[in-house]
Amino acid sequence: MPFSKIVFMWGDPIYIKRDASPGETESKRIELETTLIKLTEEADRIACGK
């Protein structure tokens, strides 16, 4: 689309062990969710020129 602005964001890799316990898995899920929210907010700020 003409006059469109695209922002591509990425964060550091998030690793989880194959034999992770359910608690470790949940901790990594929360870390992933938090990271995605922060990246989305930053991309929105950049795209909107703020």
C-alpha angles and dihedrals in degrees: 000000000000116000091017122140121213124195119192115195134179137171137206117296117270112215128198127186119244090234096044116150120241088257092053090047091052091048091054091046090055090046090052093047092049092048093049092050092051093047092048092050091049092048090050091051092050094045092049093047096243 
